[in-house]
């Protein structure tokens, strides 16, 4: 039994939710998100320092940038793997993997730019967040695969290093655009950032943005 709708603290064993607030993310989930974000940031910044001429000249130390880029990429799945030990994290993964009927309604409302209350129903994660999570997970796997092909020459002789570099660079630009869009959305929603920082959001925000989640 939950202490409140949306809370992950069992009644009688966890801390009660603050008045007017709902627990959205556990400590484990927030640490996975934070660690993954830091590693992704290192990957993107070091990639820019390697491939953008003016930045490469300004920073220098190319061997250090290569080392940081390679190992931050290799370590990128590690927070996810550690997160699998958390029941809360696994529960959120199941939510992200499940596309409900109201998610299609959410997408239609976004396409038609409908903003009225109730036009965009969502569970704990809206359809856009589910699509982003699935896409970024697949993109990271592609980046790791092509990165390993570039790092260990001859790993798969049928795939040339030039092809691996082309795909790696192309997906890197797509990830950069997607991450910037994700950060922009977070910047526009202080309550969502607060939920990821503290674990709690206001009940009014949850009712407005994720009404189906409170009904679970």
N, C-alpha and C positions, 0 to 999 in steps of 0.2 A: 504494500500500500504506500502511496506517495503522500508527502506532507501537504503539498498543494498541487494543483494542475500544472504540469510542466516541470515540477521540482524533481530532483533526483535524490533527495535525502529521504530515507525511509522514516516513517513516523516512529517516534520514540527513541531513535538512535542518532539522528542527525540534528544539526542546528535548525531551528525554525526559520523560515524565510522572513526577511525584514518586511515590515508592513508596506503593502502596496507594491511589493516587488516579487518576481518569480525567478527561480534559479534556472538559468538557461544552459550554462556549460559547467562541467566539473573541472577541477584543477588539472586532471590528466588531459582532457580535451584541449584546454587552453595552452598547456605546455607543448602539446604536439603541434598546434597551430603556430605558436610562437617560434619554436625551434625550426619548423619547416620554413617559416617566413624568413628567418635569419639566413638559413642556408641558401634559400632561393635568391635572396638579396645579394649574398656574396657571389653566387654564380653569375647573376646578371651584371653586377658592377665589374667583376674581373673580366667578363666577356667584353664589356664595353672598353675596358682598358687594353684589351688585346687587339680589338678589331677596329676601333675608332681612332684614326690617326692622331688628331690633336690630344686626345686623352692618353694614348700610348706614349707620346713624347713627353707629356706633362708628368706622368707617373713613373715611367721607366721601369726598371727591375722586372723585365718581362718574365724571367724564370720564376720569380716569386708569384706573379699573377697566374702563370700557368699552373704552378703547384696548388695555389688556393682554388683555382677554378676546377681542376681535376678532382681534388679531394672533397670539395663542397658538393660537387655533383655525385660522387660516389656515396657520400654520407646522407644525401637527400632523403632516401627512403627510410633511414634509421629511426627518426621520430615516429613515423607511421608504424613500423614494426614493433617498437616499444609500446605504442599506444594500444596495440592489440591485446595487451595484458589487462587493459581497463574495460570493464563491462559497459561503462558509459560511452566510451569511444566506439566500441563495437555496435552499441545501440544506435549511435548517430550515423555510423556507416550504413546500417540497414535502412535508416530513414533516407539517406542520400541515394541509395540504390533503388528506392521504391518510387515509381512515378504514378501518382494517383489521378483520378478523374479531374479533381479540382486544379491540378497542375496544368492541365491543358486549358482550363478556363483562365488561369493566370497568364499563360502565354498569349491567348487570344486577346485578353485585356491589354497586355503590354503592346501587342501589335497594333491595336486600335487606339492606344494611348488613353485608355479609360482610367480615371483616377478617383472616381467616386467611391465612398465607403462600401466595402463588400465586393467590389469588382474584381479584386485580385486575392482570392482565398489562398491560404498557404498553411502547411503544417509547420513543423519546426524549421524546415528549410523550404524556401520557395522554389519554383521550377527553375529560375535562373541560377540559383545557387547549386542546384543539383546538376544542371548541365555544365556549369563551370567546374565543379569538383570532378566530374567524370572526364571532362576534356583535359584538365590539367594533369590528372593522374596518367592518362594515356600519353600525353605529350612528354611528361617526365620520363616514362619508360622508353620512348623513342629517342630522347636526348641521351639517356644512359647507354642505350644500345649503339647509337652512332658514335658517341664519345669513346666507347671502348674499342670500336673498330678503328678510330683514329689513333687511339693510344697504343693499342697492340696491333701493329701492322701484320697482316697475314692471318689474322684470326679467322676471317672468312674470305678466302681467296676469290670467291665468285663476286664479292661486292668490292668495288674499287674504293680507295681512300677518297678520291675526288667525289664520288657519289655520296659517301658518308658525310663529307664536309658540306656538300650542297644541302642535304636534308637537315643536318644539324643546324646550319645557319638559318635556313628557312623556318624551322620550328622554333628556333631561338627568338626570331623576330615576332612570331605569332604569340609565344609565351610572354614576351615583353609587353605587347599590346594588351593581352588578356590580364596580366597582373596589374598594369596601370589602370585598366578599367575597374578591376576589383578594388584597388586602393581608392579610386575616385568615388565609387559607391560607398565605401566605408567612411570616407571623409564627409560625405553628404548625410550620413546617418550617425550622429554622435551616440545615440542610444545603443545601436548595434556594436559600436566600438566599446562602449561601457560594458556590455554583456561579455565581450571577449576578454576584457581587461579584468573585470571583477567577478564574472560568472553570473551576475544578476541583471535583469532588465525590469523596467516598470511594467506593471500589469496592463496599464492603458496602452502602452506601445505593443505589447504582445497581443492584445485583443485587436488592435488596429492592423498590425502587419502579419500576424501568424495566428489567426483566430482558431484554425483547425487544431493547432498544437495544444492550446489550452483545453480543447474539448477531448483530448486523448485520455 
